[in-house]
Amino acid sequence: MNDYHKDLFKTTDLVLAAALITLNKELLEMDRLSGTQFAFVFNILDNGIEQDFINGRLVVEPMRFSNNMKLLKSKIHARLRG
C-alpha cells in the first residue's frame, strides 16, 4: 500500500521505507495497521523516487541501506513487544 496525501507519502513496504531513509527522507511516523503490519509515513514531494524503486532504477548505498533495514525491523519488534 502506497498512498499520497498532500506532501505525505505512506507505504507498508519495508524495503521501500528503508530505501527512503537511506536517501535521507525523514520518517515522520510508523502507524500500526493490524497484527504485525505497519505503515511508514514520510514527508516527500517527489513521487519519482517510488517509480524508480518499482522500476529498479533506485540506487542507494548498500551498507546504509542494510543498517536502515535493521533499524526499521528493530523499531517494529520494539512496538510489537510493548
PyMOL commands that set and color helices and strands:
alter all, ss='L'
color gray80, all
select helices_A, chain A and resi 14-22+48-54+62-81
alter helices_A, ss='H'
color red, helices_A
select strands_A, chain A and resi 2-5+8-11+27-34+37-43
alter strands_A, ss='S'
color yellow, strands_A
deselect
rebuild
show_as cartoon
